[in-house]
Amino acid sequence: MTIRKRYLIAIIGLMAVFVHFMITRTSPSKDTTNSIVYELKKGDIENVVTSQGSVEPKEYVDVGAQVSGQLKKLHVDIGDDVKKGQLIAEIDPLIYESRVLVDKAKLKTLRAQLKEQKAQISFAQKQYERNMRLIVANAVSKETLEDSETNLEVAKAQKESIEAQIEEAKSTLEGDETNLGYTKIYAPMDGTIVDQTTREGQTVNSSMSAPTIVTVANLDIMTIRAQVAEADINSIKANMPVYFTTLSGDRKWEATVRQVLPTPEIINDVVLFNVLVDVDNKDRQLMSDMSTQMFFQLETANDVLLLNTAALGQRIPARDTENGKAYKATIMDKDGKPVEKTIYVGIYTRTEVEVRNGLELGDKILPPMANSNNSFRPRMGPRI
């Protein structure tokens, strides 16, 4: 045999070995199905809807100016705690003090004119009465009597006019005194100064819009505004338990749902509903605009039997009972042979299900049989 033939035989042999290796590697083993065994375990399970949220104060007020002018003095800084009625800021009162002085002077003048007019009425009344007596004796003419009567009526009319001007002046004075009072701005509630948008010396113009000077918020109770997708919103109800974490992830807060707002927001063609959750914050660990991961608890169970969802076989809706939804499952009997039986499950997630009946702790569960139709499977776990 030549060297060339020997090399050819060796190459053919190597190719045969390689092909055999590839066939045996890619072909499934008869025992592959049975190589995976699932076991029950005891534990807790919950079915939740998750969403993103942000923190905001439940109660806050944007404190603005009701009059225009220069911000003369600001008595607080961001972070200061204030009480209701505490002086926060002052607008330069000079213009409004001048208006009040002018109004008071005008009112004083009108009252003097009213006093003078009353004297004129008294004089006209006496003239008219004297002419009434003289006309009887033909001591005065009828024309003189009529003139005195006219003078009396004119004097009374002028008195009413002055009285009306006095009422108008009083109203103007009250308005200007009110505006003068608005130059001092007080806290409308107990809380903390969380924002300041106007600085000392800056001019505010209330005629255009109500300018905000500071924002006062009650930080003892915060509200989490969570945005839940429309596919999950029907599962969220008032008073439902919920917990959440912040980006730090070192603490879990527990609370309940306060309200589901009926009007959605549409963001990038995605319909999202706002869910409000109130939480105690007396320790001031939560701050405005923090991001949160929300977990709305639809169902929970503690210390129950749990099974990997991959071990579930075909769904059997016709056999559902109060114990739960019916599924097929393949268990290993004492002889190591697969046996199919019906089990009942309760809470389910993407990874685990609560086994309520049909299995016992210690059972070994095999993957579903090859001919098991597992297409009728409910949604496992929450949408994220």
Sequence and secondary structure as in RCSB ss.txt:
>XXXX:A:sequence
MTIRKRYLIAIIGLMAVFVHFMITRTSPSKDTTNSIVYELKKGDIENVVTSQGSVEPKEYVDVGAQVSGQLKKLH
VDIGDDVKKGQLIAEIDPLIYESRVLVDKAKLKTLRAQLKEQKAQISFAQKQYERNMRLIVANAVSKETLEDSET
NLEVAKAQKESIEAQIEEAKSTLEGDETNLGYTKIYAPMDGTIVDQTTREGQTVNSSMSAPTIVTVANLDIMTIR
AQVAEADINSIKANMPVYFTTLSGDRKWEATVRQVLPTPEIINDVVLFNVLVDVDNKDRQLMSDMSTQMFFQLET
ANDVLLLNTAALGQRIPARDTENGKAYKATIMDKDGKPVEKTIYVGIYTRTEVEVRNGLELGDKILPPMANSNNS
FRPRMGPRI
>XXXX:A:secstr
  HHHHHHHHHHHHHHHHHHHHHHHHS  TTTGGG  EE EEEEEEEEEEEEEEEEEEEEEEEE SS EEEEEE 
  TT EE TT EEEEE  HHHHHHHHHHHHHHHHHHHHHHHHHHHHHHHHHHHHHHHHHHHTT S HHHHHHHHH
HHHHHHHHHHHHHHHHHHHHHHHHHHHHHHHHTEEE SSSEEEEEE   TT EE TTTS  EEEEEEEEEEEEEE
EEEETTTGGG  TT EEEEEETT S  EEEEEEEE SS EEETTEEEEEEEEEEE TT    TT EEEEEEEEEE
EEEEEEEEGGG   B GGG BTTBEEEEEEEE TTS EEEEEEEEEEE SSEEEEEES  TT EEE   TT    
     S   
